[in-house]
Amino acid sequence: MLTALIDYDSGNLHSAQKAFESMASDLSNEEVIVTKDPDMLRKADRIVLPGDGAFPACKAALSAKTGLFEALLEAVEAQSKPFLGICVGMQMMARFGHEYETTTGLNWVDGNIRPIKPANPKLKIPHMGWNDLVITGHHPVLAGLKTGDHVYFVHSYQFEVEQAAQRLAHVDYAGEITAIVSSGTCIGTQFHPEKSQRNGLQLISNFLSWRP
């Protein structure tokens, strides 16, 4: 089985690549590649879309790669390949992002990306550091994870989900902030599993083992 991490020049993929390769090494017949090649995306069995930075810039960078955006849509929408979005990669699963300007997303999860506005003004933005998950949904990729497990965040915008069933987990940052979303064969994490130590590695291993 081949897992493709999409490289569209948005952030450093090194830590994500290492984490996925480490978990793949514990499983049989699992290979992980980092690629900009649309043909490799078509050959992959699973797809991971990381992302760091602003929503509009990430969407523009992804769309600018010749054939890559179209290959992603084909793989996920037409072929229902398992997909994992990380950080801004998760945010792009939304209908719209509202960071600096309104930008269309992939529209795989109903909702919008809007600024974090904690009820306690003393809390800093960006929301950065470790938070406890509150898991409210069920999914094979969450096997072995539980409410109270720590994961690592770095973001200033949040996913406001319109359908409660599509939000699987949140954290409390003077208000609820979406941590995990899911729809069909797609799942996304606002936190960085590759930086979340044991809990993040468990999620990555689960994704690599997932057979929708």
N, CA and C of each residue as an Amber inpcrd file, in Angstrom:
protein
   636
   0.8460000  -1.1950000   0.0000000   0.0000000   0.0000000   0.0000000
   0.8840000   1.2480000   0.0000000   0.5050000   2.2190000  -0.8070000
   1.3040000   3.4270000  -0.9850000   0.5650000   4.6390000  -0.4260000
   1.2280000   5.3690000   0.4630000   0.6860000   6.6070000   1.0130000
   1.4850000   7.7750000   0.4640000   0.7910000   8.7450000  -0.1220000
   1.4400000   9.9020000  -0.7340000   1.2020000  11.1470000   0.1040000
   2.2990000  11.7940000   0.5380000   2.2290000  13.1010000   1.1790000
   2.4270000  14.1530000   0.0870000   1.4480000  15.0260000  -0.0710000
   1.5030000  16.0040000  -1.1470000   2.4680000  17.1300000  -0.7900000
   3.4140000  17.3600000  -1.6800000   4.3670000  18.4590000  -1.5370000
   3.9570000  19.5720000  -2.4960000   3.4060000  20.6500000  -1.9410000
   3.0400000  21.7840000  -2.7890000   3.7030000  23.0620000  -2.2740000
   4.8960000  22.8680000  -1.6890000   5.7300000  23.9730000  -1.2100000
   5.0490000  24.7860000  -0.1150000   4.3240000  24.1000000   0.7520000
   3.6630000  24.7680000   1.8750000   4.1450000  24.1470000   3.1770000
   5.2240000  24.6840000   3.7110000   5.7230000  24.1950000   4.9840000
   6.7690000  23.1010000   4.8290000   7.3680000  22.7520000   5.9230000
   8.4170000  21.7400000   5.9590000   7.7910000  20.3610000   6.1650000
   7.9870000  19.4740000   5.2040000   7.3970000  18.1420000   5.2720000
   8.2770000  17.1330000   5.9930000   9.4530000  17.5630000   6.4230000
  10.4270000  16.5930000   6.9450000   9.8870000  15.8280000   8.1490000
   9.3320000  16.5320000   9.1290000   8.8690000  15.8450000  10.3460000
   7.6780000  14.9500000  10.0420000   6.7850000  15.4000000   9.1470000
   5.6450000  14.5580000   8.7760000   6.1210000  13.3070000   8.0530000
   7.0470000  13.4630000   7.1320000   7.5640000  12.3180000   6.4000000
   8.1940000  11.2970000   7.3540000   9.0030000  11.7820000   8.2950000
   9.6520000  10.8770000   9.2490000   8.6260000  10.1190000  10.0820000
   7.5840000  10.8240000  10.5400000   6.5750000  10.1830000  11.3820000
   5.8110000   9.1190000  10.6050000   5.4200000   9.4240000   9.3670000
   4.6780000   8.4520000   8.5730000   5.5610000   7.2640000   8.1960000
   6.8100000   7.5190000   7.8620000   7.7150000   6.4190000   7.5250000
   7.9670000   5.5350000   8.7360000   8.0800000   6.1460000   9.9100000
   8.3010000   5.3650000  11.1270000   7.1320000   4.4330000  11.4030000
   5.9130000   4.9430000  11.2800000   4.7320000   4.1120000  11.5280000
   4.5400000   3.0730000  10.4220000   4.8690000   3.4300000   9.1950000
   4.7410000   2.4740000   8.0890000   5.7020000   1.3050000   8.2480000
   6.8540000   1.5710000   8.8530000   7.8460000   0.5080000   9.0210000
   7.3590000  -0.5930000   9.9550000   6.3710000  -0.2880000  10.7970000
   5.8160000  -1.2850000  11.7180000   4.7160000  -2.1210000  11.0700000
   4.3400000  -1.7630000   9.8540000   3.2670000  -2.4560000   9.1510000
   3.8420000  -3.1580000   7.9260000   3.1720000  -4.1760000   7.4730000
   3.6720000  -4.9240000   6.3150000   3.2120000  -4.2680000   5.0090000
   4.1130000  -4.2500000   4.0320000   3.8100000  -3.7710000   2.6830000
   3.2910000  -2.3450000   2.6540000   3.8780000  -1.4740000   3.4880000
   3.4810000  -0.0660000   3.5060000   4.6460000   0.7940000   3.0290000
   4.3670000   1.6970000   2.1050000   5.3740000   2.6190000   1.5840000
   4.8440000   4.0440000   1.6720000   5.7380000   4.9800000   2.0170000
   5.3780000   6.3950000   2.1170000   6.2700000   7.1890000   1.1800000
   5.6570000   8.0740000   0.3850000   6.4270000   8.9470000  -0.4920000
   5.9600000  10.3900000  -0.3030000   6.8520000  11.3300000  -0.5890000
   6.5080000  12.7450000  -0.6920000   6.5720000  13.0930000  -2.1590000
   5.5050000  13.6800000  -2.7010000   5.4610000  13.8440000  -4.1500000
   4.7310000  15.1100000  -4.5880000   5.1600000  15.6260000  -5.7440000
   4.4600000  16.6940000  -6.4630000   3.8830000  16.1670000  -7.7710000
   4.0280000  14.8750000  -7.9950000   3.6890000  14.2540000  -9.2700000
   2.2300000  13.7920000  -9.2690000   1.3830000  14.3440000 -10.1360000
  -0.0170000  13.9100000 -10.1910000  -0.1680000  12.4120000 -10.4540000
   0.7190000  11.8390000 -11.2620000   0.6240000  10.4130000 -11.5560000
   0.8750000   9.5610000 -10.3180000   1.7910000  10.0030000  -9.4570000
   2.0270000   9.2710000  -8.2170000   0.8180000   9.3670000  -7.2930000
   0.1320000  10.5050000  -7.3410000  -1.0850000  10.6660000  -6.5420000
  -2.1600000   9.6870000  -7.0240000  -2.2200000   9.4940000  -8.3150000
  -3.1950000   8.5440000  -8.8700000  -2.8590000   7.1000000  -8.5030000
  -1.5720000   6.8110000  -8.3670000  -1.1540000   5.4540000  -8.0050000
  -1.2970000   5.1790000  -6.5040000  -1.3200000   6.2310000  -5.6930000
  -1.3250000   6.0720000  -4.2390000  -2.6260000   5.4450000  -3.7580000
  -2.5270000   4.7250000  -2.6460000  -3.7140000   4.1450000  -2.0030000
  -4.3100000   5.0870000  -0.9680000  -3.4650000   5.9590000  -0.4110000
  -3.9190000   6.9430000   0.5810000  -3.2110000   8.2500000   0.2980000
  -3.8450000   9.3540000   0.7200000  -3.2870000  10.6680000   0.4470000
  -3.2940000  11.5040000   1.7140000  -2.1950000  12.2350000   1.9360000
  -2.0640000  13.1320000   3.0840000  -1.7720000  14.5330000   2.5530000
  -2.5370000  15.5100000   3.0360000  -2.3330000  16.9060000   2.6410000
  -1.9500000  17.7070000   3.8790000  -0.6470000  17.9560000   4.0820000
  -0.2310000  18.8270000   5.1840000  -0.4430000  20.2920000   4.7830000
  -0.0650000  21.1980000   5.6570000  -0.1600000  22.6130000   5.3040000
   0.2210000  23.5130000   6.4550000   1.0330000  24.5070000   6.1620000
   1.4020000  25.5360000   7.1340000   1.2580000  26.8890000   6.4520000
   0.7630000  27.8640000   7.1960000   0.6310000  29.2020000   6.6330000
  -0.8120000  29.6160000   6.5050000  -1.0850000  30.5250000   5.5860000
  -2.4110000  31.0870000   5.4040000  -3.2270000  30.2700000   4.4070000
  -4.5130000  30.1580000   4.6630000  -5.4240000  29.3910000   3.8140000
  -5.3340000  29.8250000   2.3430000  -5.4630000  31.1320000   2.0170000
  -5.4280000  31.5110000   0.5920000  -4.1210000  31.1400000  -0.0910000
  -3.0070000  31.3260000   0.5970000  -1.7090000  31.0140000   0.0000000
  -1.5670000  29.5130000  -0.2310000  -2.0210000  28.7080000   0.7260000
  -1.9300000  27.2540000   0.5680000  -2.8260000  26.7650000  -0.5600000
  -4.0430000  27.2920000  -0.6360000  -4.9560000  26.8810000  -1.7150000
  -4.3790000  27.2920000  -3.0760000  -3.8210000  28.4930000  -3.1580000
  -3.2320000  28.9560000  -4.4200000  -2.0370000  28.1040000  -4.8150000
  -1.2020000  27.7440000  -3.8300000  -0.0230000  26.9280000  -4.1200000
  -0.4200000  25.5370000  -4.6080000  -1.4430000  24.9730000  -3.9750000
  -1.9160000  23.6510000  -4.3880000  -2.4950000  23.7030000  -5.8000000
  -3.2810000  24.7260000  -6.0820000  -3.9190000  24.8500000  -7.3910000
  -2.9130000  25.1460000  -8.4920000  -1.7790000  25.7710000  -8.1140000
  -0.7810000  26.1780000  -9.1140000   0.0530000  25.0110000  -9.6260000
   0.0930000  23.9110000  -8.8790000   0.8750000  22.7570000  -9.3140000
   0.1490000  22.0430000 -10.4480000   0.7270000  22.0130000 -11.6040000
   0.0660000  21.5030000 -12.8020000  -0.4440000  20.0790000 -12.6110000
  -1.7560000  19.9260000 -12.6770000  -2.3780000  18.6170000 -12.6100000
  -2.5440000  18.0620000 -11.2110000  -1.8880000  18.6450000 -10.2130000
  -1.9020000  18.0680000  -8.8670000  -3.2740000  18.2180000  -8.2150000
  -3.8500000  19.4020000  -8.3170000  -5.1600000  19.6500000  -7.7220000
  -6.2140000  18.7390000  -8.3500000  -6.1710000  18.5990000  -9.6650000
  -7.1270000  17.7440000 -10.3570000  -6.9440000  16.2730000  -9.9620000
  -5.6940000  15.8480000  -9.7990000  -5.4250000  14.4650000  -9.3850000
  -5.9420000  14.2100000  -7.9770000  -5.8340000  15.2180000  -7.0990000
  -6.3520000  15.0920000  -5.7350000  -7.8660000  14.9240000  -5.7570000
  -8.5620000  15.7570000  -6.5210000 -10.0200000  15.6500000  -6.6140000
 -10.4360000  14.2930000  -7.1730000  -9.7350000  13.8360000  -8.1910000
 -10.0490000  12.5390000  -8.7960000  -9.8780000  11.4130000  -7.7750000
  -8.7810000  11.4530000  -7.0410000  -8.4780000  10.3760000  -6.0920000
  -9.4940000  10.3160000  -4.9550000  -9.8530000  11.4800000  -4.4320000
 -10.7220000  11.5080000  -3.2490000 -12.1940000  11.4790000  -3.6250000
 -12.5950000  12.2820000  -4.5950000 -14.0120000  12.3870000  -4.9230000
 -14.4990000  11.2510000  -5.8200000 -13.7020000  10.8780000  -6.8150000
 -14.1370000   9.8390000  -7.7530000 -13.7680000   8.4330000  -7.2910000
 -12.5820000   8.3120000  -6.6620000 -12.0880000   6.9860000  -6.2870000
 -12.2060000   6.6900000  -4.7990000 -12.6200000   7.6700000  -4.0140000
 -12.8570000   7.4970000  -2.5670000 -11.6430000   6.9460000  -1.8270000
 -10.4540000   7.4440000  -2.1960000  -9.2560000   7.0250000  -1.4790000
  -9.2060000   7.6980000  -0.0990000  -8.7210000   7.0000000   0.9110000
  -8.5950000   7.6090000   2.2320000  -7.7110000   8.8530000   2.1840000
  -8.1680000   9.8990000   2.8430000  -7.4950000  11.2010000   2.8160000
  -7.3490000  11.7170000   4.2360000  -6.1660000  12.2730000   4.5420000
  -5.9160000  12.9170000   5.8300000  -5.3970000  14.3230000   5.5840000
  -6.1120000  15.3200000   6.0940000  -5.6580000  16.7010000   6.0340000
  -5.0980000  17.1220000   7.3810000  -3.9650000  17.8080000   7.3710000
  -3.2960000  18.2180000   8.6070000  -3.1770000  19.7290000   8.6420000
  -3.6180000  20.3420000   9.7270000  -3.5460000  21.7870000   9.9560000
  -4.2650000  22.5360000   8.8250000  -3.5700000  23.3250000   8.0270000
  -4.2460000  24.0170000   6.9310000  -4.7620000  23.0130000   5.8960000
  -4.1240000  21.8660000   5.7930000  -4.6420000  20.8040000   4.9350000
  -6.0170000  20.3550000   5.3800000  -6.2560000  20.3470000   6.6850000
  -7.5910000  20.0630000   7.2210000  -8.5380000  21.2210000   6.9570000
  -8.0500000  22.4550000   7.1330000  -8.9150000  23.6120000   6.9180000
  -9.4040000  23.6960000   5.4730000  -8.5720000  23.2840000   4.5320000
  -8.9790000  23.3340000   3.1230000 -10.0860000  22.3450000   2.7860000
 -10.4170000  21.4580000   3.7130000 -11.5510000  20.5710000   3.5200000
 -12.8810000  21.3120000   3.6420000 -12.8590000  22.5360000   4.1600000
 -14.0730000  23.3140000   4.3840000 -14.6550000  23.8560000   3.0870000
 -15.8660000  24.4320000   3.2030000 -16.4920000  25.0630000   2.0420000
 -15.7880000  26.3670000   1.6840000 -15.5080000  27.1890000   2.7240000
 -14.8330000  28.4670000   2.5100000 -13.8500000  28.7420000   3.6380000
 -12.7820000  29.4600000   3.3000000 -11.8850000  30.0290000   4.2930000
 -12.0240000  31.5420000   4.2690000 -11.9470000  32.1630000   5.4410000
 -12.1170000  33.6160000   5.5510000 -10.8860000  34.2360000   6.2120000
  -9.7230000  33.8700000   5.7230000  -8.4590000  34.4050000   6.2180000
  -7.9510000  35.4300000   5.2130000  -8.0030000  36.7060000   5.5890000
  -7.6480000  37.8370000   4.7230000  -8.6890000  38.0720000   3.6330000
  -9.1490000  37.0150000   3.0140000 -10.1360000  37.1050000   1.9390000
 -10.9280000  35.8120000   1.9270000 -12.0680000  35.8200000   1.2760000
 -12.8560000  34.5960000   1.1720000 -12.3030000  33.7260000   0.0490000
 -11.9750000  32.4840000   0.4050000 -11.3500000  31.5520000  -0.5320000
 -12.1420000  30.2530000  -0.5260000 -12.4350000  29.7280000  -1.6970000
 -13.1520000  28.4580000  -1.7550000 -12.2460000  27.3210000  -1.3140000
 -12.8250000  26.4140000  -0.5410000 -12.1030000  25.2190000  -0.1260000
 -12.5030000  24.0250000  -0.9750000 -12.1810000  22.8440000  -0.4910000
 -12.4930000  21.6160000  -1.2150000 -13.9520000  21.2040000  -1.0500000
 -14.6260000  21.7630000  -0.0500000 -16.0450000  21.5110000   0.1920000
 -16.3320000  20.0390000   0.4880000 -15.4600000  19.4210000   1.2620000
 -15.6680000  18.0340000   1.6730000 -16.3040000  17.9360000   3.0560000
 -16.2190000  19.0100000   3.8240000 -16.8670000  19.0870000   5.1410000
 -17.6110000  20.4190000   5.1920000 -18.8650000  20.3890000   5.6230000
 -19.6590000  21.6130000   5.6720000 -19.1480000  22.5430000   6.7630000
 -18.7720000  23.7540000   6.3690000 -18.3220000  24.7200000   7.3660000
 -17.3870000  25.7500000   6.7870000 -16.9320000  26.6350000   7.6700000
 -16.0990000  27.7650000   7.2870000 -14.9080000  27.8920000   8.2310000
 -13.8310000  28.4570000   7.7100000 -12.6460000  28.7260000   8.5140000
 -12.6600000  30.2010000   8.9060000 -12.6980000  30.4590000  10.2260000
 -12.8050000  31.8280000  10.7180000 -11.7880000  32.0630000  11.8370000
 -11.5180000  33.3170000  12.1750000 -10.5320000  33.6120000  13.2370000
 -10.9430000  33.0450000  14.5790000  -9.9600000  32.6070000  15.3450000
 -10.2060000  32.1940000  16.7240000 -10.4470000  33.4410000  17.5660000
 -11.5530000  33.4280000  18.3210000 -11.8720000  34.5520000  19.2090000
 -12.2250000  33.9950000  20.5870000 -11.2100000  33.7040000  21.3990000
 -11.4850000  33.1210000  22.7120000 -12.2780000  34.0670000  23.5980000
 -13.1640000  33.4990000  24.4230000 -13.9640000  34.3090000  25.3400000
 -13.0930000  35.0250000  26.3620000 -11.9600000  34.4450000  26.6910000
 -11.0160000  35.0610000  27.6220000  -9.9690000  35.8270000  26.8160000
  -9.9930000  37.1690000  26.8390000  -9.0730000  37.9540000  26.0190000
  -7.6070000  37.7950000  26.4130000  -7.3450000  37.2050000  27.5700000
  -5.9690000  36.9980000  28.0070000  -5.3020000  35.8390000  27.2600000
  -6.1020000  35.0020000  26.6330000  -5.5320000  33.8800000  25.8900000
  -4.9560000  34.3790000  24.5700000  -3.7670000  33.9200000  24.2630000
  -3.0380000  34.4230000  23.1070000  -3.4820000  33.7530000  21.8060000
  -3.3700000  34.5200000  20.7470000  -3.5340000  34.0180000  19.3920000
  -2.2120000  34.2610000  18.6670000  -1.6140000  33.2840000  18.0240000
  -2.1760000  31.9740000  17.7060000  -2.3280000  31.0520000  18.9190000
  -3.2520000  30.1420000  18.7740000  -3.4150000  29.0410000  19.7200000
  -2.2480000  28.0880000  19.4690000  -1.3190000  28.0560000  20.4000000
  -0.0840000  27.3090000  20.1680000   0.2760000  26.5110000  21.4100000
   0.5170000  25.2320000  21.2360000   0.9390000  24.3790000  22.3350000
   0.0500000  23.1610000  22.4720000   0.1340000  22.5420000  23.6450000
  -0.5590000  21.2820000  23.9090000  -1.9430000  21.5360000  24.4800000
  -2.9190000  20.7530000  24.0090000  -4.2830000  20.8170000  24.5290000
  -4.8440000  19.4130000  24.6640000  -5.8330000  19.2760000  25.5310000
  -6.4820000  17.9870000  25.7530000  -7.6360000  17.8010000  24.7750000
  -7.6360000  16.6940000  24.0830000  -8.7450000  16.3720000  23.1910000
 -10.0160000  16.0710000  23.9830000 -11.1440000  16.4800000  23.4360000
 -12.4640000  16.0400000  23.8880000 -13.0830000  15.3040000  22.6980000
 -13.1000000  13.9970000  22.7710000 -13.5500000  13.1800000  21.6350000
 -15.0510000  12.9470000  21.7520000 -15.7690000  13.3300000  20.7150000
 -17.2320000  13.2330000  20.7270000 -17.7780000  12.3130000  19.6400000
 -16.9190000  11.8420000  18.7630000 -17.3590000  10.9700000  17.6700000
 -16.5500000   9.6910000  17.6300000 -16.9380000   8.8130000  16.7400000
 -16.2710000   7.5150000  16.5960000 -15.7060000   7.4040000  15.1840000
 -14.5050000   6.8350000  15.0990000 -13.8640000   6.6590000  13.8000000
 -12.7100000   5.6890000  13.9720000 -12.4510000   4.7980000  12.9980000
 -11.3180000   3.8590000  13.1140000  -9.9770000   4.5550000  13.2950000
  -9.8040000   5.7600000  12.7430000  -8.5250000   6.4600000  12.8560000
  -8.2980000   6.9830000  14.2780000  -9.3430000   6.9860000  15.1070000
  -9.2140000   7.4360000  16.4990000  -9.0400000   6.2720000  17.4740000
  -8.8960000   5.0660000  16.9740000  -8.7360000   3.9030000  17.8520000
  -7.5340000   4.0940000  18.7770000  -7.7520000   3.8220000  20.0660000
  -6.6720000   3.9550000  21.0380000  -6.5200000   5.3520000  21.6100000
  -7.2380000   6.3350000  21.0530000  -7.2120000   7.6980000  21.5800000
  -8.4400000   7.9330000  22.4480000  -8.2950000   8.8140000  23.4250000
  -9.4000000   9.0630000  24.3490000  -9.4130000  10.5260000  24.7690000
 -10.5390000  10.9480000  25.3060000 -10.6490000  12.2990000  25.8520000
  -9.5800000  12.5050000  26.9270000  -8.9010000  13.6310000  26.8470000
  -7.8200000  13.9360000  27.7820000  -6.4400000  13.7420000  27.1950000
  -6.3540000  13.0640000  26.0570000  -5.0480000  12.8870000  25.4150000
  -4.5520000  14.2270000  24.8710000  -3.2390000  14.4660000  24.9980000
  -2.6370000  15.7290000  24.5750000  -2.2220000  15.6790000  23.1060000
  -2.4570000  16.7810000  22.3980000  -1.9750000  16.9370000  21.0260000
  -1.4960000  18.3750000  20.8400000  -0.7240000  18.6040000  19.7810000
  -0.0140000  19.8790000  19.6210000  -0.6010000  20.7230000  18.4830000
  -0.9250000  21.9880000  18.8250000  -1.5640000  22.9160000  17.8900000
  -0.6740000  24.1290000  17.6070000  -0.8120000  24.6590000  16.3950000
  -0.2830000  25.9810000  16.0410000  -1.2210000  26.5580000  14.9840000
  -2.1300000  27.4600000  15.3860000  -3.0580000  28.0360000  14.3940000
  -3.7660000  29.2490000  14.9800000  -4.2210000  30.1160000  14.0660000
  -4.9570000  31.3170000  14.4440000  -6.3970000  31.2910000  13.9470000
  -6.7150000  30.3380000  13.0720000  -8.0520000  30.2120000  12.5080000
  -8.6210000  28.8430000  12.8520000  -9.9390000  28.7700000  12.9310000
 -10.5710000  27.5320000  13.3580000 -11.6590000  27.1050000  12.3840000
 -11.9710000  25.8130000  12.4310000 -12.9880000  25.2120000  11.5720000
 -14.3280000  25.2790000  12.3010000 -15.2480000  26.0920000  11.7900000
 -16.6030000  26.1560000  12.3230000 -17.4680000  25.2010000  11.5060000
 -17.7370000  24.0400000  12.0730000 -18.4350000  22.9590000  11.3760000
 -19.9430000  23.1650000  11.4740000 -20.6410000  22.9900000  10.3640000
 -22.0880000  23.2040000  10.3440000 -22.8720000  21.9580000  10.7230000
 -22.3110000  20.7900000  10.4980000 -22.9700000  19.5470000  10.8790000
 -22.2020000  18.9230000  12.0360000 -22.8440000  18.8470000  13.1870000
 -22.1690000  18.3780000  14.3970000 -21.5590000  16.9990000  14.2230000
 -22.1990000  16.1510000  13.4290000 -21.7000000  14.7820000  13.2550000
 -20.3620000  14.7470000  12.5350000 -20.0150000  15.8240000  11.8170000
 -18.7490000  15.8550000  11.0910000 -17.5880000  16.3270000  11.9650000
 -17.8570000  16.7540000  13.1700000 -16.7930000  17.1130000  14.1120000
 -16.6320000  15.9730000  15.1060000 -15.4630000  15.3520000  15.0890000
 -15.2160000  14.1830000  15.9330000 -14.5600000  14.5360000  17.2620000
 -13.9090000  15.7080000  17.3210000 -13.2160000  16.0940000  18.5610000
 -12.9930000  17.5990000  18.5660000 -12.9020000  18.1380000  19.7780000
 -12.5600000  19.5470000  19.9470000 -11.6580000  19.7000000  21.1550000
 -11.1450000  20.9060000  21.3430000 -10.3960000  21.2550000  22.5480000
 -11.0060000  22.5240000  23.1210000 -10.7110000  22.7920000  24.3830000
 -11.2280000  23.9800000  25.0500000 -10.1390000  25.0380000  25.1060000
 -10.3960000  26.1670000  24.4530000  -9.4850000  27.3120000  24.5150000
 -10.3480000  28.5450000  24.7320000 -10.9310000  28.6130000  25.9470000
 -11.9540000  29.6140000  26.2720000 -13.0580000  29.5590000  25.2240000
 -13.5150000  28.3640000  24.9830000 -14.4900000  28.0590000  23.9500000
 -14.0290000  26.8320000  23.1960000 -14.9570000  26.1850000  22.5220000
 -14.6330000  24.9630000  21.8030000 -13.9710000  25.2740000  20.4660000
 -12.8590000  24.5880000  20.2160000 -12.1450000  24.7150000  18.9500000
 -12.0620000  23.3310000  18.3160000 -12.5030000  23.2550000  17.0690000
 -12.5180000  21.9770000  16.3540000 -11.1090000  21.4030000  16.2430000
 -10.9990000  20.1170000  16.5790000  -9.7090000  19.4340000  16.5060000
  -9.6640000  18.3810000  15.4110000 -10.7870000  17.6880000  15.1760000
 -10.8390000  16.6240000  14.1690000 -12.1780000  16.6830000  13.4480000
 -12.1380000  16.5950000  12.1120000 -13.3520000  16.5210000  11.3070000
 -13.2890000  15.2860000  10.4240000 -14.4560000  14.8740000   9.9430000
 -14.4920000  13.6900000   9.0880000 -15.7310000  13.7200000   8.2100000
 -15.5810000  13.1980000   7.0010000 -16.7090000  13.0150000   6.0840000
 -16.3150000  11.9590000   5.0660000 -17.0950000  10.9060000   4.9720000
 -16.7900000   9.8410000   4.0150000 -15.4250000   9.2340000   4.2760000
 -14.5820000   9.2080000   3.2550000 -13.2370000   8.6450000   3.4060000
 -12.2070000   9.7230000   3.7550000 -12.6830000  10.8870000   4.1660000
 -11.7890000  12.0040000   4.5140000 -11.8050000  12.2590000   6.0130000
 -10.6400000  12.5220000   6.5660000 -10.5230000  12.9150000   7.9580000
  -9.4490000  13.9950000   8.0430000  -9.6180000  14.9310000   8.9700000
  -8.6570000  16.0100000   9.1120000  -8.3970000  16.3550000  10.5570000
  -7.1640000  16.7550000  10.8540000  -6.7880000  17.1600000  12.2070000
  -6.2470000  18.5890000  12.1740000  -6.7840000  19.4370000  13.0650000
  -6.2370000  20.7880000  13.1750000  -4.8520000  20.7420000  13.8130000
  -4.6340000  19.8090000  14.7090000  -3.3230000  19.6460000  15.3510000
  -2.3690000  18.9080000  14.4240000  -1.1080000  18.9030000  14.8100000
  -0.0710000  18.2270000  14.0360000   0.2000000  16.8570000  14.6540000
  -0.2850000  15.7720000  14.0530000  -0.0100000  14.4510000  14.6400000
   1.4730000  14.1230000  14.6610000   2.2200000  14.6150000  13.6600000
   3.6570000  14.3130000  13.6080000   4.4340000  14.9780000  14.7330000
   3.8190000  15.9700000  15.4130000   4.4590000  16.6570000  16.5310000
   3.7950000  16.3290000  17.8660000   2.8440000  15.4110000  17.8390000
   2.0440000  15.1130000  19.0270000   2.4700000  13.8330000  19.7360000
   3.6960000  13.4230000  19.4990000   4.3080000  12.2880000  20.2040000
   3.4400000  11.0430000  20.1080000   3.2770000  10.3180000  21.1960000
   2.6270000   9.0060000  21.1460000   1.2190000   9.0830000  20.5640000
   0.4470000  10.0800000  20.9730000  -0.9360000  10.1650000  20.5050000
  -0.9990000  10.4360000  19.0050000  -0.1340000  11.3030000  18.5310000
  -0.1030000  11.5830000  17.1080000   0.3520000  10.4010000  16.2900000
   1.3470000   9.6890000  16.7950000   1.8330000   8.5020000  16.0860000
   0.7710000   7.4120000  16.0470000  -0.0230000   7.3140000  17.1160000
  -1.1220000   6.3430000  17.1240000  -2.1220000   6.6720000  16.0230000
  -2.4490000   7.9530000  15.8890000  -3.3950000   8.3590000  14.8480000
  -2.8370000   8.0710000  13.4580000  -1.5520000   8.3590000  13.2480000
  -0.9270000   8.0870000  11.9550000  -0.9580000   6.5900000  11.6420000
  -0.6170000   5.7710000  12.6210000  -0.6440000   4.3210000  12.4320000
  -2.0490000   3.8460000  12.0880000  -3.0440000   4.4120000  12.7850000
  -4.4250000   4.0520000  12.4960000  -4.8220000   4.4180000  11.0670000
  -4.3840000   5.5920000  10.6190000  -4.7120000   6.0130000   9.2630000
  -4.0830000   5.0730000   8.2390000  -2.8480000   4.6740000   8.4730000
  -2.1670000   3.7670000   7.5520000  -2.8250000   2.3820000   7.5130000
  -3.5110000   2.0350000   8.5830000  -4.1640000   0.7140000   8.6610000
  -5.6300000   0.7510000   8.2550000  -6.1520000   1.9380000   8.0350000
  -7.5800000   2.1230000   7.7810000  -7.9580000   1.5850000   6.4040000
  -9.0260000   0.7770000   6.3720000  -9.5490000   0.2410000   5.1220000
 -11.0360000   0.5900000   5.0310000 -11.3630000   1.7910000   4.5380000
 -12.7910000   2.2090000   4.4720000 -13.6170000   1.2670000   3.6060000
